[in-house]
Every structure is written in C-alpha cells, then in structure tokens.
Amino acid sequence: MIITGFQGESEGAKVSVTGGFSPGSGQNGVSKAFIARDAADFLLPGLPPHGHLEASGRGVLLLADGSRHEGDLFGAAKIAEGELVFTTNMTGYQESLTDPSFAGQVLTFTWPLLGNYGIAPGISESSGVWPRGVVCRELMMEPDHRHCIGTVHDLLLAHGVPCISGIDTRAVTRRVREYGVILSIFGPIEKEAEMAAILENMDSPDLADLADEVSRDDAVFLNEGAIDTDGNPLPRVAALDCGIKYNILRELCTRFEVLWCPPDIAWSDLKSIYNIDALFASNGPGDPAHPGKATAARHTLAQATKEGVPVMGICLGHQLMGLASGLRTYKLRYGHRGGNQPVLDLQTQKVSITSQNHGFAVEDPVKGMLAPHPSGANSGEVKNLTGCDVEVRFVNANDRTVEGLDVKGRPAFTIQYHPEACPGPHDANPLFDRFAELIETHLEVKANAKTR
Amino acid sequence: MPRRDDIQKVMILGSGPIRIGQAAEFDFSGSQACRALRSDGYEVVLVNSNPATIQNDPEMADRIYIEPLLPDVVKRILEIEKPDALLAGMGGQTALNIASNLAHSGALAELGVELIGCNLRSIDEAEDRDLFNQVCEEIDLPISEAMACNSIEEVLAAADELGQYPILIRPAFTLGGLGGGTAWNTGQLVEIASQGILHSQIGQVLVEESILGWQEFEYEVMRDANDNCTIVCTMENIDPMGIHTGESVVVAPAQTLSDRDHQGLRDAALRLIRRLDIKGGCNVQFTVNQDTGEFRVIEVNPRVSRSSALASKATGYPIARMAALIAVGYTLDELPNPITGEGTTAAFEPTLDYVVVKIPRWPFDKFRTADRTLGTSMKSTGEVMAIGRNFEEAFLKAIASLEYGQPHPRPLTLADASDGESMDERAHEPLPKETLDHWLKVATDRRMGALVEAFRRGMGIEEVREGTGGITRWFLHRFKRIADVEAEIVAADCDANQITETQMRFWKGLGFTDAHIADAISGFPASGWNRLPAGRTEIDVMTRRHELAIHPLFRMVDSCAAEFAAVTPYYYATYEGGGAPLGVDHVPAEKKADCRRLVVIGSGPIRIGQGIEFDYGAVHAVQAIREAGHEAILVNNNPETVSTDFDTSDRLYFEPLTTECIAEILLREGADGILLQFGGQTAINLALPLDDRMPHLSEFGLECSMLGTSPDAVDEASDRERFEAFGKRSIIRLPNGRTGKTPDAIRAAVAEIGYPVLVRPSYVLGGRGMEILTDDAQLETYMADAYIAPDKPLLVDEYLGGAIELDVDAVCDGDDVLVGAVMEHLEEAGIHSGDSTCFIPTQNVSEEILAKVHEWTKAIGIGLNIRGCFNIQFCICRDELYVLEVNPRGSRTFPFVAKATGIPLARIAAHITIGEQLANMEIPRRQTDVVCVKAPVFPFLKLRGLDPAPGPEMKSTGEVMGSHVNAAAAYLKARLATELPVPTRGGVYLTVKDEDKGNLIPMARSLQEMGFNLHATQGTARHLRDVGGIEVETCYRIAEGQSPDALDLMRTGKIHLIINTPRNSGGAVLDGNMMRRLAVELNIPFVTTMSGARMECQAIAVAQEGMPEPRRLVVDYI
C-alpha cells in the first residue's frame, strides 16, 4: 500500500507525476475533463522561462512594531510587503504557499527547516504562490523525497516571490502573538531606509479586493457528465471561488459534478443557466466584509440559503454565511494558521484536530467577538439576508471562537476550518459527506414533491 | 465523559529493575500516573520491586509494595488491598504481561478488579502477532508478510514460503525485542528462532519478509473513551529498518515525510488505535519504502513506552499523566493543557519549532568484549536527548551529552578502533578505509561517528547511502554539512581571538561547542581535545565568544511553537541570530529576598555504574531546595527520567552536562549556587572544570558557589595519594596501596605489595578497568590493555581475600555525621559493590566492629570536611576493619537505604548542602523491624561476549529489593524479584574451586535433604562422595567433549540451579564461561560465590514452605 493521503480516495486526489490540475480526468462519465495549471508545473521541463531575477545577499525584515531582523535573501529579487502572519504546520509548506488565502500576507513558518522534502508536482493548492513574501529560519537546499522536482527556492523564484531565511522566526512569532498580526516589509539590507519609509505608509492588505485577485473570472465545469458507479449522474454543485483550494475541488469532484465559478456569478445564472443542485462557498483571503467580490458572493450565498438550496461553506465561505445571517465578522488577534487546531462539536462533544488558515472570525451570538485584534477591526452591524437563524455547531476548543454554523431549518452549514486538509489532518473530512447527504435528501424531497 | 466515581482505589504496576530494554522511562510514567491519580482524589497502590525509583517514594502513593513483580505476588497484593482497578499500562512490558496473565487466569474477575486504560482484548490483539495481523487486515492496513510460528518446523516451513533471505524473526510477548534478529541463512534462522521461541512468553515467533533499508517512523497517539484521538509526536529513525527503535538514533518530529505522507500515516495510526480500542497512550511503528512510498505497520505498543517518554520530553506533552487520567474516565477536551495553561486543552497536537535528537547510550565503553553489533534486540542501557533549532545543532548537542570521554566527533584514528580504550600512539594513525567502510555497513555504536568521518574524507552522499544500507539522504546531507563546516573551521587555522563574529555565530548556530571549535582550529591534534595549544583552547574560544557577546538564547519547550503564551518552565539553549532580549523566552524574574537560585546537575544517560538512583538523588535535591523555599533549577539530558519532568523543578534546562552549557545556564540564571553531589560521577567530574571557569564567569557579575563538599575535598577523597595521606593522619586504616603512573612505577608498586593485587585506574565509574591480578603475566597483559594517562594514575591495592565487605551511606554537615545504614555484602570483597547483594541490617558483623564503622565514618566525614552525602566501602578481613574507598557523593544505595530504613539521606544531604545543620533537622524515625535485601540484575542475556560472572568491574544494570522479618525470606523475595526462578525441586549442578570444596559438603547435604538431585564433575563428585558421603551423579567436564557434560544436562532440563565458583586459570575458565552463558540463555539461576550459594539454599528452604507474605512499605518521611 502506498501512502497517498486519504485512504480509499479517488483517482483525482492522487499525486500526478505529470503535473497540472484536473480532478475530473479519469472519472466515470467524464469525456472532457478541465485542466488547470498547478503551481509546481513551473518546475517541470518545457515551460517558458519565468523571467524573475534571483535574490541573493543579506536582507532585512522590518516589522511595524519597529523591530528589525537580518537574514539571507532567497527566491525572487523583490521587496516583499504585507501583513506578517505565521503558520505552525510542520509539514505542508507547498500547500500553504499555494493557498490563495495567504494573498496579501508575508508568511512566516514556525517550523525552522523549510523545504525538507522539496516541491512535488500535482499537489499544489492553486496555480500560483500567494504570500507576498516568505520568512523562515532555514531554507533547505538539499531536499529529499521521491516526488521532489525542485526546492522551495525554485518554486518561489518561478513565481516571483521573495524569501528571507536565517530569521529568528520564534522571536517574530512571539511579536505577532503579543501585538497581533502586523505590517512588515523585507528586502535587501541596502534598501533598509527606503523600505522603512514604505512600511511607514503601508496600507492594510485588507483594504484590497483580495478575493478578486485570486479567483476565477469565468465559470467552467471540472468534470462535466460525471456519474456514480451505478451510472447515475452526480448532483451538480457550483463552487464559488473566492480563492478556492484545489483540494476542495478534488473532494467535491469525487462526489459531485462541479461548476467552478467566479465569486460574483449571478444567482439567477446559476439557477437558470447552470441548473445547479447545490452551492459551495470557498475559502479565500482578506476581509469577509470587503465591499468587493466577497460581498457579491455573500448575496449569492444568502439567496441560495433563503431558497432552501443546500449550501456548504468553508473558511471565508463560512464568514460570508455569518455576515449573511446577521452576525458580525472581526479580525482576530493573530488568527489560526496551522494543522493542530482542536475543534469541538457541540452536538457530539467530540474533538477534531483541524487544518486552519484564517485571520477573521464570525462573532459568537452570545459571547461576541472573542480573541480580537488590538485594532478592533470588524464588519459593523450587518443585516440578516437569509431570514434564517443560525446555531453555533462547532467552537475552537482553545479560545472558544466560532468554528461552524448550522442554518436552522435549511440544508446549509458552514465551517471555519478546512475539511479538505492539505496541509493538515483529515479528521474533518466527513463534512464533505455530510454535504453530499444534505444534497441527496434535498433532491429526494424535491423529486417526491414533483411526483406528488 | 467525566471522572469515574465508581472507582476509588487504583493499583499501578511498575516495571521492576532497570535493565536493557526497560529503563527509567517507566519510573517517569509511573510517577506521573501516581501523581495525577492521587491529586485527583484516587487512592493509589503501587507495586514495584525496584527501590531506586521515585515512584515508590512514600509521598508518591498511598500504599507501596516493594515486592517481586510476579503474577502470584501481585495477585496476593490485590487480595490484600482490594483495589477497584488495575492500571498496567505504566509499567512497560513487565506490567502488561502480569496484567495479561492475571486477566487470563480469571484472577482479576474473581477479585472484582477492573483492568483500566487498556482492556485484555486490546493487549492480546496488539501483542499476539497472529491476532494483530488479523486486525490490520480487517481495517485494511498493510503489514509485512509474516507468519506466526510455534516451533522450529513451522519456522522452516514459513521460510520456504517466503522464499528468500534475509528473513526477520521477532518473538511475541517479550521486552526490548529479546531473541529476535535477522537471518541470512538457515543456520542463523534456526539459531535465532529457537532463542525467540524460548524467550517469548507464549512460545511464538513471527517470521517475516525483511524490510531492511526501509525508513522507520513512530507515531505517539492518545485516545480517550469518547474516541477523541491526537498524535502527540512523530519520530523518524536515522537508522533504517533492522535496528530496534531503542537502538536507533531518533529524530523528532519526522523530517522527510511530506504532508501527504504524514497525514496518510496519521490516518493509519488513528485507525489502529480506534480499532484496538486503546484508551490512553500508545505507540505505532511504521516502515516506509522511501523510493515507492509503500508502507507497513510494524507494531503497536498498547501502553506508554520508552518512545512515549521521549515524545513527552520532546514535545512537553505529559503523555503518561494524560493516559492515567483518561484511564479513569476523563476525555482529552476536559483536561486542561498543562503546558499552555488556561484556555487550552489536552485535545490538541503539539507543534514543534525545534529538532530533537535522541541517541542511545551503549555500555561498550565498559564491556570491551561484548558484541557491539546492533540489531532487533536492545543493547543500550539508556539514552540522551538534545534540542536545537536545526538537526546539526541537536545532533552535536546529543553527542556532547553521551559522555564517552569525547564530547564531539573527531577524525577517526586507530585508537577509536581499539574497543573503547584509546591509545595515544595509535591516535596518530587514521582509521583504515576498510575499517571505516565496515563501520558504515554494520550498525554499531560507532556508526554515527563513521558517518561524519565518511564525509570528512570526501565520500559522496550516494556512496555513503549505499554503504550504510539505505540511510535517508536528507540525514546524510546534514552529516555532510557538519563535516564541511568542520573543515571550514580547521581551514581557519587561527587563534581563538581572531575568530570573527560571523564565523562564531555561524559555527555556534550549527551546534559546534567551544571545545569542538578549539579542537578544530588546532587541527584535531593526536594528543586529544583537552590538550590544545595555548591561544586555541576551549577556554580561549569561550573567552572570544564572550568578547563578541555571543551567548545562547534559551527557548521554551511549549508544544505550540510560541503560538500561545506557555507557562512551562522547560528550556533548551540555542545559538541563533538576534540578541537578548529579542526572542528570549524567559527572563528570570527578580529574585525574592532570602530565596536563592540553586542549580542541581543531573546524572545524564543511564549506564552501568550510574543508574536511576542518581536521578532519584537529583529529584530529592530539588525537592529539598523547594522545601527550603529556594528556587531549584535542574539541568539534565536524559529523556527517560523523573528529573526531566517539567514540573519536578522550578526550571528545567534540557542540555548537555558539559562545562560550557552549565556555565551559560549559571549566567542566564544568575545562579547563587550549584549542587554537584547528586548527579553521580557525571556531576562530580564537573566540579574542577567548573571551578576553573568561575573566575571567567565572575566577570559577568556571577557569584555562584559550589555547594556541598568543596572540589578540593572531593579531590582529597578521590585522589589516592592525598587520601592515603589523610588516612595516615586519621584513625582509619587503609589496605596497603600504591599508585603508579608509568609501567615501571606500577611494576614497582606491585612488587612492594605482593600478589594478589587489585588494580584500577583512578577517577573511574563503576569499577571500570578494575581487575584482580595474581601474577606478572596478568599484570603485563593488563598494562598493555589499560589506558594509562599521565595525569590519571593507576591504583594498586593489596587484595583482601575472603573479606566481608560493608557499604556505608551517610551524610555530614561538617560537625556531625548521620549514618543512613551499614550494609553487608553477601559476596566477599572483590565483587563490585554495585553488583553485590547486600543486607540491611548487617547479618554477620560484631557490635564491636559496627561501633568502629560508625566511629570511622564520623572521622572521615568530618575529617574530609564533607558537606552532604558520602559513601564509604569498608571491609573486614581477619577481624580487622579497612577502608577501601570513600565516594564524596550520593551512592547508588541511597534510595535503597531510604526505603529500608526510612531515612531519606539524599534529601537530608541536600538540606545540609544548602546550609542547614543536622542538629536542627527533624530526622525521621529509623525502621528496624525488618531485614532488607538489595539484589543486582544483570544484562548478560542481552550482551553476548560478556562473561556472565560478577567481578570487580560492575556489570549490573539495576537492582531489586526484598524485605521480611526473616533474612532468608527477604533474600528470597529479592531473588525472585530479579525474575530468575528460585527452584524448589529438580537438579543442581555443582562445580567449585578446590578451596571451596570443604564448604560445599554441608551445602550439598542440605540440598539433597531438600530433595534435589546433585550433579558434579569427577573432582567435585569424588570429594563429596569420599569426604562427605554424599551421592552425586557424575558428568564429564565440557573440555572433555563427551556426553553427558554440564551443557547437555542443562539443555535436557535436568539442571535448575548451578553453583559454580569460577577458577581463574586453565580450561576451567572457558568451561565456566560456556556453562554460565548457556545458563543465562536457558534462564537457569547460577551462583558464583559460596556465600551466595549458602543464602540460595536458605532461600530455597523458605520457598519450599510457600511464598512469604507481601509487606507494605512503612516509612514515615514525607
């Protein structure tokens, strides 16, 4: 038996040695599967040169609290600026680097050795590398793994992302823990003064429409015509891409016929043109209350919920559901980023160890905004768009922040964490089955109503 | 699910004596369990035969039994105590086997005792290979193709089926993989498998496909009754499959698994623990083919283990404590996370931001003749762990912690090949390439040094990978980096004061110690790392480093990579960018008035001659310091121990016990004092080097005194010449002794004293290199072999034959002496005191001599100006008392004395050390109503090539205790506790040297009267028949090569006890060695002294009457 991640998984989730992202290929009933690019494709032979300059020499990382940290530069020769966050995952750096939720951020790895097993083809979470910069203790230049096609340095360079190594990441992490996520900049040490000036006037990346930056512009079917083992067509699910991770799409494709669509696709189009059975709202970067595409997605989500269409949301999708239900969202002190976050199911009292990556949260209807950022940033009062009440189903076992909502009286639920894992544990994977069951029941009810 | 209130009283089983495969880790887990359950209101009954543990200290449990860990004994204690539940998962395989036995026999059901933590079915399914394979198949997990066999015929059939060698043989139900191995041909297969069948509790071995060269991983898993599961830690072995994980260099967390690999194995581990329905902690081992990603489940330990102790120390997550609480009903989310405190729970997975390296500690430096090859059964006695921010730093720190006399890897020379003893002239010649290749190929304790050497000599990654049978390239790159940077330091070839800041930071950041840098800039001279040219010494490098203001940062082991503000006072040092206070996890708070900050030095890895008793000493010292209202800071590097539990001390530093590391800790803490006498020879050996360092440290304003006995007094007690001078001034009498530093001086000394003589190097541990010599030829052989260093003289003493040896443990405050106990050795003087069986109170010593012992002890304590504990070895020869040796430190018998007499000497000594006086202390009442016996436990079964007979060099790994009002019954209990049977019928084989033949007659007679058949060789038989009139069956001497000889009788099951006093010459040496070796393998008890044999006979007489009642430990110090 080969270690391939999930046991009993579909073909789609397996490592592809040829690169690319095409979860529908090889699936029953799919004649033409959609193929997208995998971020690691750039390390495979045959692609045009990326044209980025390679960084070298000493660099310095400046934080908004006034601290400076010297290190060595790797990746692309560029100045990195953004909000500094940290992830505590010890494995899964390729998945994190390619996770669109990190857009706008400078990502620090608390695990000190970055790149032990290199970069593998076909396992990225998107076609790009999203953090604006990477901070690490030590970049490993001699990776060792059977799937390795290059180093982290190679991947970052190909995508034009700078990296600073040799940083005391624990010291940086402690600052973030104490002050909350903070603005930062790093680049060549010769440009320190220039960078200090930029940092002085830097805007929060939350102000940008990050969901727009990282998402699709058109709707495509990933596995059109997919059927189950009995030959029945799979339910059709629209996945609103606010920065969706590939593994969510892989998971969805094993259960549904998936329409991968932009965040601002119109609800009426989804209903009338695409004739979908259910709606999924993805993860994504930035402030859920941003007036841009996130808000467009919020309205679509609200509409679907209101009409009783099955809905599942993950991460940003969950926050959008919170907003649509009249709950405020707010910025967390330093967020949850890692693969060891315990989530308590208030119904079963069971704990799942989950993969998380979020800087915002939905307020608790009773306890309010737990573990907030010192800036106090939040969405302000919002209108309930669904007409339904929600129930807090999951909470973080550590800080008790809201981790999941069930919409009362509707086949809809959302979760703050990542059941698709990648990186991180698979404990929450059955939530995709829960979605499938909701859809199945919904479709049965609908069919019965029709025959009656 | 909340706490179970239907249980009030819980029995916890310990793991018995320290031995290879079961060391201090179970004292750690058992202690955590006792504390956790007691503080939660449960009544705890503890059974453990090992007196040296913390877990059977009076304050640890409500009721303590220091009794043999045998099913019948435990059953009897269950009848007496009537607990509601039995927690067996804390005492290793020993406890699990007993629980399994009592459950299967129906005893638990009959007594209404519930097995908690792990049910019988879980144990069976995890331990019985057949059942386990079925389980894995059922949940679709791959196992290596394997067949359970109950006979040699089945083994051969299984081998046919597998079709190709090598074949792996693993016995079911044993500890430390005993009896397992890899066979390359049918001969080896039969040999290994027959041993395996013999040693398996259920007479079963598993014959499997060989997966040599695959990677090995371990997952530490927790699960509660509500089915919540977490992975506490992953570990990766550097050594590929084929080496027992206890013998492997282990790295945490796993380094070379991708997230997908890791999550796949995580899923598999969780599926297993769920299917086995284990509630608590367990350990799952996997092997992975790195080229294909194929994996196999190797095994599951349904209990806490050595690996879980390592995982606890590596992550800070207290596995055993949580497992104990889960066993009584708690769920993980109900238990607060003790590391991160408020707001977090035990239901999480630790994440690390450092690398942990564990290296086993092997006894081959002591046992030069033992086979060093590592395989599927364990040979190491202990282990060290080190933490760093990268692999290189952690690895080099671990090497520095091992204490083989060389704190860092040096270029290998012929001296390294001389079986553990370095020889100066050979140090000039590099190790031949063939030898190096062999060291890479065959795993031994030398392999890690060979890896660095291979890269030092420019070998390539693939070449080394090939040569080592598949060590993962990632690790090889790390070793190569160490070699490359070392070459860079050698090339710098400059005085210490010319090292640049960039160089220094870089080198220190990769874990190079000051000594290593000093050695490298000096070009690794053949004269050794501690004799370097001026300007390039360790102190010079330190001075330069301090000039550059480069000090380590102290990082907290917080289990969460700094995500939460943790409260654990558990630190490691690392050198990396950023100066204080940036990135410093801990800035000691202002000292409170009258509160001193005192540093206790632990004893490092468990090894022969320095075992768990010194961890006991360190823990007691910490307790005394805290009792007195001061802050106790502990430094140690042994992950198995109670001392390195993060809440034992006020602050724990997990660091190598080297002058450099300790000096930096003293500086960081601004320590007021340091206690060295509780950490065995390791700590004592630091006294002088630290003393040398103090003037340098005082430049930073450090005012730290060495508490307790001064280094000078330590030297006076340890230095032969100075001690003899003291003896002349004092009332005491010493045996005639001389010292010699050169061969000629030694010959002269021997000539003056006359044979037989006892020789040994000074300043040694556990009697290493100590021998009794009877003629010139032996002397020459010894000198050719021994390590004679100019500054370390060889001691030559008159050998006092037939003497009674006494051990005294005492404390002295400068004015007054408190004698803990006078112990009488069963064996005559000449057998190392650590290997002797001893009695409290003495059995054959006159009141007059005892009075003298007390008087001399006082004279020595006060005369040498001892402050704290000390130990004296006396002997009585022809009614004269002699002082053999004074050890100005805690001895290995301190815990035994505390448990036998109720006087906690170590703690009293610690109080003295920090300035209190005996006169002002409340000394507990002395227990005098019983006889207590301490008996040694030997590693002969695990270490081939070692003569299984006690002698002047210490060989035992651990000890047990028995107590009873009757001395013979107490001895019987101690003997049974060693887990060798005490026969009550059957055959006895007698073979003694001529001078013992007279004494043999009454013994033979009583054995015959007790119903034993006697067997002997011609000489002994004739003597017994002619002189004693005793009928004896005659057999051939082994050397005669005819049947039946002793070996035949043993193999055919006719012998149940051997009385053999070894002769020192001729074929008898070999005969005796072969016979004892076979006895070890067949588990037949043998005694090698007449006094031992007499006691054995008395014990048999008691045993024939039935097992003496268990006795509860009653002492009243708390």
Chai-1 contact restraints between the chains, C-beta under 6 A:
chainA,res_idxA,chainB,res_idxB,connection_type,confidence,min_distance_angstrom,max_distance_angstrom,comment,restraint_id
A,M1,B,P142,contact,1.0,0.0,6.0,A-B,restraint_1
A,I2,B,G293,contact,1.0,0.0,6.0,A-B,restraint_2
A,I2,B,E294,contact,1.0,0.0,6.0,A-B,restraint_3
A,I3,B,D261,contact,1.0,0.0,6.0,A-B,restraint_4
A,I3,B,G264,contact,1.0,0.0,6.0,A-B,restraint_5
A,I3,B,G293,contact,1.0,0.0,6.0,A-B,restraint_6
A,I3,B,F295,contact,1.0,0.0,6.0,A-B,restraint_7
A,G5,B,R260,contact,1.0,0.0,6.0,A-B,restraint_8
A,G5,B,Q263,contact,1.0,0.0,6.0,A-B,restraint_9
A,G5,B,G264,contact,1.0,0.0,6.0,A-B,restraint_10
A,Q7,B,D267,contact,1.0,0.0,6.0,A-B,restraint_11
A,T88,B,T351,contact,1.0,0.0,6.0,A-B,restraint_12
A,T88,B,A561,contact,1.0,0.0,6.0,A-B,restraint_13
A,T88,B,E563,contact,1.0,0.0,6.0,A-B,restraint_14
A,M90,B,P253,contact,1.0,0.0,6.0,A-B,restraint_15
A,M90,B,T351,contact,1.0,0.0,6.0,A-B,restraint_16
A,T91,B,D259,contact,1.0,0.0,6.0,A-B,restraint_17
A,T91,B,H262,contact,1.0,0.0,6.0,A-B,restraint_18
A,G92,B,D259,contact,1.0,0.0,6.0,A-B,restraint_19
A,T110,B,D353,contact,1.0,0.0,6.0,A-B,restraint_20
A,T110,B,A561,contact,1.0,0.0,6.0,A-B,restraint_21
A,P112,B,D353,contact,1.0,0.0,6.0,A-B,restraint_22
A,P112,B,R389,contact,1.0,0.0,6.0,A-B,restraint_23
A,N116,B,Q255,contact,1.0,0.0,6.0,A-B,restraint_24
A,Y117,B,T256,contact,1.0,0.0,6.0,A-B,restraint_25
A,Y117,B,S258,contact,1.0,0.0,6.0,A-B,restraint_26
A,E138,B,N390,contact,1.0,0.0,6.0,A-B,restraint_27
A,E142,B,H477,contact,1.0,0.0,6.0,A-B,restraint_28
A,D144,B,T256,contact,1.0,0.0,6.0,A-B,restraint_29
A,D144,B,R473,contact,1.0,0.0,6.0,A-B,restraint_30
A,D144,B,W474,contact,1.0,0.0,6.0,A-B,restraint_31
A,H145,B,S258,contact,1.0,0.0,6.0,A-B,restraint_32
A,R146,B,D291,contact,1.0,0.0,6.0,A-B,restraint_33
A,D168,B,E576,contact,1.0,0.0,6.0,A-B,restraint_34
A,D168,B,G577,contact,1.0,0.0,6.0,A-B,restraint_35
A,D168,B,G578,contact,1.0,0.0,6.0,A-B,restraint_36
A,D168,B,G583,contact,1.0,0.0,6.0,A-B,restraint_37
A,R170,B,D353,contact,1.0,0.0,6.0,A-B,restraint_38
A,R170,B,A562,contact,1.0,0.0,6.0,A-B,restraint_39
A,R170,B,G583,contact,1.0,0.0,6.0,A-B,restraint_40
A,A171,B,G578,contact,1.0,0.0,6.0,A-B,restraint_41
A,A171,B,L582,contact,1.0,0.0,6.0,A-B,restraint_42
A,A171,B,G583,contact,1.0,0.0,6.0,A-B,restraint_43
A,T173,B,A562,contact,1.0,0.0,6.0,A-B,restraint_44
A,R174,B,A562,contact,1.0,0.0,6.0,A-B,restraint_45
A,N340,B,F348,contact,1.0,0.0,6.0,A-B,restraint_46
A,N340,B,E349,contact,1.0,0.0,6.0,A-B,restraint_47
A,N340,B,T351,contact,1.0,0.0,6.0,A-B,restraint_48
A,P342,B,A347,contact,1.0,0.0,6.0,A-B,restraint_49
A,P342,B,F348,contact,1.0,0.0,6.0,A-B,restraint_50
A,V351,B,N228,contact,1.0,0.0,6.0,A-B,restraint_51
A,V351,B,D333,contact,1.0,0.0,6.0,A-B,restraint_52
A,V351,B,A347,contact,1.0,0.0,6.0,A-B,restraint_53
A,I353,B,T230,contact,1.0,0.0,6.0,A-B,restraint_54
A,I353,B,E349,contact,1.0,0.0,6.0,A-B,restraint_55
A,A397,B,D333,contact,1.0,0.0,6.0,A-B,restraint_56
A,A397,B,T345,contact,1.0,0.0,6.0,A-B,restraint_57
A,A397,B,A347,contact,1.0,0.0,6.0,A-B,restraint_58
A,N398,B,T344,contact,1.0,0.0,6.0,A-B,restraint_59
A,P423,B,D259,contact,1.0,0.0,6.0,A-B,restraint_60
A,H426,B,Q263,contact,1.0,0.0,6.0,A-B,restraint_61
A,H426,B,D267,contact,1.0,0.0,6.0,A-B,restraint_62
